[in-house]
Amino acid sequence: MQDDNLPDEELASYLAALSPQGDPESTGAGRRFGGAEVYQLRLPLMANEQLRELAAHYQTSPMALAQEWVLQRLEWESQHFHRR
């Protein structure tokens, strides 16, 4: 049983990661997270609804589906850009 007087280190670590003054490996928009960069994506309402419907169809999250598409498109662009 955990002593209620001891700090919850997992909770403290989680809150520190969310803090805008925290470590540069946070999830703040445009900030680094490990080896990745965080981007905010704004979609028109109709596009957002389409993304949600497709994600539900593929049994994934809208964010995961959008990320997959961006990575696929970057790979495609990379292949075609280098052929020029």
A tleap script that builds the chain and sets N, CA, C and O, in Angstrom:
source leaprc.protein.ff14SB
mol = sequence {
  NMET GLN ASP ASP ASN LEU PRO ASP GLU GLU
  LEU ALA SER TYR LEU ALA ALA LEU SER PRO
  GLN GLY ASP PRO GLU SER THR GLY ALA GLY
  ARG ARG PHE GLY GLY ALA GLU VAL TYR GLN
  LEU ARG LEU PRO LEU MET ALA ASN GLU GLN
  LEU ARG GLU LEU ALA ALA HIE TYR GLN THR
  SER PRO MET ALA LEU ALA GLN GLU TRP VAL
  LEU GLN ARG LEU GLU TRP GLU SER GLN HIE
  PHE HIE ARG CARG
}
set mol.1.N position { 0.845 -1.187 0.000 }
set mol.1.CA position { 0.000 0.000 0.000 }
set mol.1.C position { 0.880 1.235 0.000 }
set mol.1.O position { 1.863 1.294 0.739 }
set mol.2.N position { 0.536 2.239 -0.831 }
set mol.2.CA position { 1.336 3.449 -0.943 }
set mol.2.C position { 1.026 4.394 0.209 }
set mol.2.O position { -0.134 4.579 0.578 }
set mol.3.N position { 2.066 4.987 0.772 }
set mol.3.CA position { 1.915 5.954 1.855 }
set mol.3.C position { 1.370 7.251 1.261 }
set mol.3.O position { 1.975 7.807 0.344 }
set mol.4.N position { 0.228 7.747 1.769 }
set mol.4.CA position { -0.404 8.954 1.240 }
set mol.4.C position { 0.436 10.202 1.454 }
set mol.4.O position { 0.190 11.220 0.807 }
set mol.5.N position { 1.420 10.151 2.343 }
set mol.5.CA position { 2.257 11.310 2.612 }
set mol.5.C position { 3.421 11.419 1.636 }
set mol.5.O position { 4.064 12.467 1.562 }
set mol.6.N position { 3.707 10.345 0.875 }
set mol.6.CA position { 4.789 10.373 -0.097 }
set mol.6.C position { 4.293 10.969 -1.406 }
set mol.6.O position { 3.143 10.751 -1.787 }
set mol.7.N position { 5.147 11.720 -2.101 }
set mol.7.CA position { 4.719 12.302 -3.380 }
set mol.7.C position { 4.516 11.207 -4.431 }
set mol.7.O position { 5.236 10.209 -4.457 }
set mol.8.N position { 3.536 11.416 -5.282 }
set mol.8.CA position { 3.269 10.497 -6.383 }
set mol.8.C position { 4.208 10.886 -7.524 }
set mol.8.O position { 3.937 11.839 -8.254 }
set mol.9.N position { 5.309 10.150 -7.676 }
set mol.9.CA position { 6.332 10.522 -8.657 }
set mol.9.C position { 5.825 10.404 -10.087 }
set mol.9.O position { 6.217 11.201 -10.939 }
set mol.10.N position { 4.970 9.436 -10.372 }
set mol.10.CA position { 4.415 9.290 -11.718 }
set mol.10.C position { 3.552 10.493 -12.068 }
set mol.10.O position { 3.646 11.027 -13.173 }
set mol.11.N position { 2.707 10.924 -11.128 }
set mol.11.CA position { 1.868 12.098 -11.354 }
set mol.11.C position { 2.728 13.348 -11.499 }
set mol.11.O position { 2.461 14.177 -12.370 }
set mol.12.N position { 3.737 13.496 -10.678 }
set mol.12.CA position { 4.619 14.666 -10.755 }
set mol.12.C position { 5.338 14.716 -12.100 }
set mol.12.O position { 5.487 15.787 -12.689 }
set mol.13.N position { 5.785 13.558 -12.585 }
set mol.13.CA position { 6.457 13.493 -13.881 }
set mol.13.C position { 5.505 13.873 -15.010 }
set mol.13.O position { 5.877 14.613 -15.920 }
set mol.14.N position { 4.278 13.366 -14.946 }
set mol.14.CA position { 3.267 13.674 -15.952 }
set mol.14.C position { 2.964 15.170 -15.970 }
set mol.14.O position { 2.922 15.782 -17.038 }
set mol.15.N position { 2.754 15.754 -14.805 }
set mol.15.CA position { 2.455 17.187 -14.722 }
set mol.15.C position { 3.633 18.032 -15.188 }
set mol.15.O position { 3.429 19.070 -15.818 }
set mol.16.N position { 4.840 17.619 -14.897 }
set mol.16.CA position { 6.026 18.356 -15.347 }
set mol.16.C position { 6.121 18.330 -16.869 }
set mol.16.O position { 6.529 19.317 -17.482 }
set mol.17.N position { 5.744 17.204 -17.484 }
set mol.17.CA position { 5.788 17.116 -18.942 }
set mol.17.C position { 4.758 18.037 -19.583 }
set mol.17.O position { 4.972 18.523 -20.694 }
set mol.18.N position { 3.650 18.281 -18.904 }
set mol.18.CA position { 2.613 19.158 -19.436 }
set mol.18.C position { 2.915 20.633 -19.204 }
set mol.18.O position { 2.325 21.495 -19.856 }
set mol.19.N position { 3.809 20.924 -18.302 }
set mol.19.CA position { 4.121 22.305 -17.941 }
set mol.19.C position { 4.817 23.016 -19.085 }
set mol.19.O position { 5.794 22.493 -19.619 }
set mol.20.N position { 4.339 24.213 -19.486 }
set mol.20.CA position { 4.994 24.933 -20.576 }
set mol.20.C position { 6.415 25.378 -20.215 }
set mol.20.O position { 7.229 25.620 -21.106 }
set mol.21.N position { 6.718 25.487 -18.926 }
set mol.21.CA position { 8.060 25.860 -18.518 }
set mol.21.C position { 8.929 24.629 -18.301 }
set mol.21.O position { 10.082 24.740 -17.884 }
set mol.22.N position { 8.380 23.474 -18.581 }
set mol.22.CA position { 9.094 22.226 -18.314 }
set mol.22.C position { 10.174 21.942 -19.335 }
set mol.22.O position { 10.636 22.825 -20.058 }
set mol.23.N position { 10.545 20.728 -19.365 }
set mol.23.CA position { 11.574 20.224 -20.253 }
set mol.23.C position { 11.222 20.501 -21.707 }
set mol.23.O position { 10.045 20.473 -22.064 }
set mol.24.N position { 12.235 20.773 -22.577 }
set mol.24.CA position { 11.926 21.000 -23.992 }
set mol.24.C position { 11.288 19.805 -24.675 }
set mol.24.O position { 10.740 19.950 -25.768 }
set mol.25.N position { 11.341 18.623 -24.064 }
set mol.25.CA position { 10.669 17.459 -24.636 }
set mol.25.C position { 9.252 17.401 -24.096 }
set mol.25.O position { 8.866 16.443 -23.428 }
set mol.26.N position { 8.481 18.440 -24.396 }
set mol.26.CA position { 7.094 18.506 -23.961 }
set mol.26.C position { 6.198 18.411 -25.177 }
set mol.26.O position { 6.676 18.264 -26.302 }
set mol.27.N position { 4.897 18.495 -24.951 }
set mol.27.CA position { 3.954 18.404 -26.062 }
set mol.27.C position { 3.389 19.759 -26.443 }
set mol.27.O position { 2.340 19.809 -27.086 }
set mol.28.N position { 4.026 20.850 -26.084 }
set mol.28.CA position { 3.568 22.171 -26.490 }
set mol.28.C position { 3.601 22.287 -28.001 }
set mol.28.O position { 4.473 21.702 -28.643 }
set mol.29.N position { 2.661 23.037 -28.586 }
set mol.29.CA position { 2.569 23.158 -30.045 }
set mol.29.C position { 3.890 23.628 -30.633 }
set mol.29.O position { 4.451 24.633 -30.196 }
set mol.30.N position { 4.382 22.896 -31.625 }
set mol.30.CA position { 5.616 23.258 -32.287 }
set mol.30.C position { 6.868 22.946 -31.488 }
set mol.30.O position { 7.969 23.281 -31.924 }
set mol.31.N position { 6.733 22.324 -30.351 }
set mol.31.CA position { 7.890 22.008 -29.512 }
set mol.31.C position { 8.318 20.572 -29.774 }
set mol.31.O position { 7.553 19.773 -30.313 }
set mol.32.N position { 9.520 20.262 -29.397 }
set mol.32.CA position { 10.057 18.916 -29.613 }
set mol.32.C position { 9.521 17.945 -28.573 }
set mol.32.O position { 9.292 18.324 -27.424 }
set mol.33.N position { 9.325 16.706 -28.968 }
set mol.33.CA position { 8.932 15.631 -28.057 }
set mol.33.C position { 9.757 14.427 -28.458 }
set mol.33.O position { 9.442 13.731 -29.423 }
set mol.34.N position { 10.820 14.190 -27.703 }
set mol.34.CA position { 11.742 13.118 -28.086 }
set mol.34.C position { 12.365 13.475 -29.412 }
set mol.34.O position { 12.948 14.552 -29.540 }
set mol.35.N position { 12.265 12.617 -30.399 }
set mol.35.CA position { 12.807 12.884 -31.724 }
set mol.35.C position { 11.762 13.413 -32.680 }
set mol.35.O position { 11.965 13.368 -33.893 }
set mol.36.N position { 10.645 13.914 -32.168 }
set mol.36.CA position { 9.553 14.361 -33.029 }
set mol.36.C position { 9.228 15.827 -32.787 }
set mol.36.O position { 9.641 16.409 -31.784 }
set mol.37.N position { 8.496 16.410 -33.701 }
set mol.37.CA position { 8.024 17.779 -33.602 }
set mol.37.C position { 6.499 17.736 -33.534 }
set mol.37.O position { 5.874 16.891 -34.176 }
set mol.38.N position { 5.908 18.622 -32.777 }
set mol.38.CA position { 4.456 18.659 -32.620 }
set mol.38.C position { 3.893 19.783 -33.476 }
set mol.38.O position { 4.366 20.916 -33.397 }
set mol.39.N position { 2.885 19.481 -34.295 }
set mol.39.CA position { 2.212 20.460 -35.137 }
set mol.39.C position { 0.730 20.465 -34.801 }
set mol.39.O position { 0.143 19.433 -34.474 }
set mol.40.N position { 0.146 21.638 -34.889 }
set mol.40.CA position { -1.291 21.756 -34.692 }
set mol.40.C position { -1.929 21.845 -36.079 }
set mol.40.O position { -1.443 22.586 -36.933 }
set mol.41.N position { -2.998 21.110 -36.307 }
set mol.41.CA position { -3.648 21.051 -37.609 }
set mol.41.C position { -5.094 21.505 -37.471 }
set mol.41.O position { -5.860 20.921 -36.704 }
set mol.42.N position { -5.468 22.539 -38.206 }
set mol.42.CA position { -6.849 23.018 -38.193 }
set mol.42.C position { -7.512 22.617 -39.510 }
set mol.42.O position { -6.984 22.878 -40.591 }
set mol.43.N position { -8.670 21.983 -39.401 }
set mol.43.CA position { -9.401 21.526 -40.576 }
set mol.43.C position { -10.775 22.181 -40.612 }
set mol.43.O position { -11.352 22.466 -39.562 }
set mol.44.N position { -11.308 22.422 -41.810 }
set mol.44.CA position { -12.701 22.864 -41.903 }
set mol.44.C position { -13.612 21.803 -41.289 }
set mol.44.O position { -13.255 20.625 -41.251 }
set mol.45.N position { -14.773 22.211 -40.815 }
set mol.45.CA position { -15.673 21.281 -40.129 }
set mol.45.C position { -16.011 20.050 -40.967 }
set mol.45.O position { -16.044 18.936 -40.444 }
set mol.46.N position { -16.259 20.237 -42.251 }
set mol.46.CA position { -16.604 19.082 -43.111 }
set mol.46.C position { -15.428 18.115 -43.210 }
set mol.46.O position { -15.620 16.901 -43.146 }
set mol.47.N position { -14.226 18.635 -43.364 }
set mol.47.CA position { -13.042 17.770 -43.451 }
set mol.47.C position { -12.821 17.054 -42.127 }
set mol.47.O position { -12.453 15.879 -42.112 }
set mol.48.N position { -13.040 17.746 -41.025 }
set mol.48.CA position { -12.882 17.134 -39.712 }
set mol.48.C position { -13.866 15.979 -39.531 }
set mol.48.O position { -13.504 14.926 -39.005 }
set mol.49.N position { -15.101 16.178 -39.964 }
set mol.49.CA position { -16.100 15.114 -39.858 }
set mol.49.C position { -15.719 13.918 -40.733 }
set mol.49.O position { -15.865 12.768 -40.318 }
set mol.50.N position { -15.234 14.191 -41.936 }
set mol.50.CA position { -14.796 13.101 -42.816 }
set mol.50.C position { -13.648 12.325 -42.183 }
set mol.50.O position { -13.628 11.095 -42.225 }
set mol.51.N position { -12.695 13.044 -41.598 }
set mol.51.CA position { -11.564 12.394 -40.952 }
set mol.51.C position { -12.036 11.513 -39.802 }
set mol.51.O position { -11.561 10.388 -39.646 }
set mol.52.N position { -12.965 12.018 -39.001 }
set mol.52.CA position { -13.497 11.228 -37.876 }
set mol.52.C position { -14.205 9.971 -38.371 }
set mol.52.O position { -14.029 8.893 -37.803 }
set mol.53.N position { -15.003 10.105 -39.426 }
set mol.53.CA position { -15.727 8.954 -39.964 }
set mol.53.C position { -14.766 7.903 -40.517 }
set mol.53.O position { -14.938 6.709 -40.271 }
set mol.54.N position { -13.755 8.349 -41.265 }
set mol.54.CA position { -12.788 7.408 -41.817 }
set mol.54.C position { -11.969 6.744 -40.711 }
set mol.54.O position { -11.692 5.546 -40.775 }
set mol.55.N position { -11.590 7.504 -39.718 }
set mol.55.CA position { -10.832 6.930 -38.601 }
set mol.55.C position { -11.667 5.874 -37.886 }
set mol.55.O position { -11.151 4.814 -37.533 }
set mol.56.N position { -12.947 6.149 -37.671 }
set mol.56.CA position { -13.824 5.172 -37.033 }
set mol.56.C position { -13.925 3.908 -37.904 }
set mol.56.O position { -13.894 2.790 -37.390 }
set mol.57.N position { -14.044 4.098 -39.216 }
set mol.57.CA position { -14.115 2.965 -40.139 }
set mol.57.C position { -12.865 2.092 -40.038 }
set mol.57.O position { -12.953 0.864 -40.041 }
set mol.58.N position { -11.691 2.743 -39.949 }
set mol.58.CA position { -10.426 2.019 -39.869 }
set mol.58.C position { -10.039 1.649 -38.434 }
set mol.58.O position { -8.959 1.110 -38.191 }
set mol.59.N position { -10.924 1.943 -37.503 }
set mol.59.CA position { -10.733 1.630 -36.084 }
set mol.59.C position { -9.419 2.208 -35.550 }
set mol.59.O position { -8.609 1.509 -34.941 }
set mol.60.N position { -9.239 3.496 -35.797 }
set mol.60.CA position { -8.087 4.222 -35.303 }
set mol.60.C position { -8.544 5.617 -34.898 }
set mol.60.O position { -9.723 5.945 -35.032 }
set mol.61.N position { -7.643 6.425 -34.415 }
set mol.61.CA position { -8.000 7.792 -34.038 }
set mol.61.C position { -7.800 8.731 -35.226 }
set mol.61.O position { -6.989 8.449 -36.109 }
set mol.62.N position { -8.529 9.836 -35.254 }
set mol.62.CA position { -8.319 10.808 -36.326 }
set mol.62.C position { -6.857 11.285 -36.380 }
set mol.62.O position { -6.305 11.457 -37.467 }
set mol.63.N position { -6.237 11.497 -35.225 }
set mol.63.CA position { -4.844 11.954 -35.196 }
set mol.63.C position { -3.910 10.911 -35.795 }
set mol.63.O position { -3.018 11.254 -36.570 }
set mol.64.N position { -4.102 9.647 -35.448 }
set mol.64.CA position { -3.239 8.588 -35.974 }
set mol.64.C position { -3.407 8.467 -37.487 }
set mol.64.O position { -2.428 8.263 -38.204 }
set mol.65.N position { -4.633 8.590 -37.971 }
set mol.65.CA position { -4.883 8.495 -39.405 }
set mol.65.C position { -4.246 9.671 -40.144 }
set mol.65.O position { -3.613 9.479 -41.182 }
set mol.66.N position { -4.410 10.879 -39.620 }
set mol.66.CA position { -3.809 12.060 -40.245 }
set mol.66.C position { -2.283 11.941 -40.253 }
set mol.66.O position { -1.635 12.281 -41.242 }
set mol.67.N position { -1.719 11.461 -39.153 }
set mol.67.CA position { -0.263 11.305 -39.087 }
set mol.67.C position { 0.211 10.286 -40.123 }
set mol.67.O position { 1.214 10.504 -40.802 }
set mol.68.N position { -0.508 9.183 -40.237 }
set mol.68.CA position { -0.152 8.158 -41.226 }
set mol.68.C position { -0.185 8.739 -42.631 }
set mol.68.O position { 0.724 8.492 -43.424 }
set mol.69.N position { -1.220 9.507 -42.948 }
set mol.69.CA position { -1.342 10.104 -44.276 }
set mol.69.C position { -0.218 11.092 -44.563 }
set mol.69.O position { 0.331 11.109 -45.665 }
set mol.70.N position { 0.120 11.904 -43.586 }
set mol.70.CA position { 1.201 12.874 -43.780 }
set mol.70.C position { 2.518 12.143 -44.031 }
set mol.70.O position { 3.275 12.518 -44.927 }
set mol.71.N position { 2.793 11.109 -43.249 }
set mol.71.CA position { 4.029 10.357 -43.438 }
set mol.71.C position { 4.061 9.662 -44.800 }
set mol.71.O position { 5.106 9.627 -45.451 }
set mol.72.N position { 2.921 9.109 -45.238 }
set mol.72.CA position { 2.856 8.479 -46.557 }
set mol.72.C position { 3.100 9.512 -47.655 }
set mol.72.O position { 3.828 9.245 -48.611 }
set mol.73.N position { 2.496 10.680 -47.520 }
set mol.73.CA position { 2.659 11.717 -48.534 }
set mol.73.C position { 4.095 12.233 -48.574 }
set mol.73.O position { 4.630 12.492 -49.652 }
set mol.74.N position { 4.714 12.381 -47.423 }
set mol.74.CA position { 6.110 12.811 -47.395 }
set mol.74.C position { 7.012 11.798 -48.082 }
set mol.74.O position { 7.935 12.177 -48.803 }
set mol.75.N position { 6.756 10.528 -47.866 }
set mol.75.CA position { 7.524 9.483 -48.530 }
set mol.75.C position { 7.329 9.564 -50.041 }
set mol.75.O position { 8.295 9.477 -50.800 }
set mol.76.N position { 6.081 9.731 -50.476 }
set mol.76.CA position { 5.771 9.840 -51.905 }
set mol.76.C position { 6.467 11.058 -52.510 }
set mol.76.O position { 7.083 10.959 -53.571 }
set mol.77.N position { 6.371 12.202 -51.840 }
set mol.77.CA position { 7.011 13.433 -52.324 }
set mol.77.C position { 8.518 13.258 -52.400 }
set mol.77.O position { 9.152 13.718 -53.350 }
set mol.78.N position { 9.090 12.602 -51.413 }
set mol.78.CA position { 10.531 12.367 -51.391 }
set mol.78.C position { 10.969 11.541 -52.596 }
set mol.78.O position { 11.986 11.845 -53.220 }
set mol.79.N position { 10.214 10.507 -52.925 }
set mol.79.CA position { 10.546 9.666 -54.054 }
set mol.79.C position { 10.419 10.423 -55.365 }
set mol.79.O position { 11.266 10.272 -56.246 }
set mol.80.N position { 9.385 11.228 -55.509 }
set mol.80.CA position { 9.166 11.952 -56.763 }
set mol.80.C position { 10.032 13.196 -56.882 }
set mol.80.O position { 10.399 13.590 -57.989 }
set mol.81.N position { 10.356 13.809 -55.776 }
set mol.81.CA position { 11.200 15.003 -55.798 }
set mol.81.C position { 12.600 14.664 -56.269 }
set mol.81.O position { 13.203 15.430 -57.021 }
set mol.82.N position { 13.133 13.515 -55.834 }
set mol.82.CA position { 14.486 13.142 -56.183 }
set mol.82.C position { 14.616 12.640 -57.616 }
set mol.82.O position { 15.733 12.494 -58.113 }
set mol.83.N position { 13.511 12.375 -58.283 }
set mol.83.CA position { 13.551 11.922 -59.684 }
set mol.83.C position { 13.693 13.098 -60.635 }
set mol.83.O position { 14.036 12.905 -61.801 }
set mol.84.N position { 13.440 14.289 -60.170 }
set mol.84.CA position { 13.492 15.471 -61.063 }
set mol.84.C position { 14.890 15.873 -61.394 }
set mol.84.O position { 15.097 16.840 -62.127 }
savepdb mol mol.pdb
quit
